[in-house]
Amino acid sequence: QVQLVESGGGLLQPGGSLRLSCATSRSIYSFDSINWYRQDPGKQRELVATITAGGNTNYADSVKGRFSISRDIAKNTVFLQMNSLKPEDTAVYHCNANNMGREYWGQGTQVTVSS
């Protein structure tokens, strides 16, 4: 059974930085892609960033230039570096992995940006 465990969320002021981690229970290469989604109550779930098995990355327009997705192959971990955080970045951030049509989700980690 695949497990994804997120960590790194917290409360911080606008303009701050945070790095989220997503630890997977098997090799990152076993997934077609690993993604970070976010959802705030009352809003639609948003795909924030993607990294493919080949290492290609993609970002939502709302975070381009501020967020960066990366991975540590040896540690089976994907990171989301978030800089210049804004109040509108407040949400629960979920790690998602997919492989041949099957999807796996982590439990989520709360990020709150507030002054």
Buried (B, 14 or more C-beta within 10 A) or exposed (E): EBEBBBBBBEEBEEEBEBEBBBBBEBEBEEBBBBBBBBBBEEEEEBEBBBBEBEEEBBBBEEBEEBBBBBBEEEEBBBBBBBBEBBEEBBBBBBBBBBBEEEEBBBEBBEBBBEE
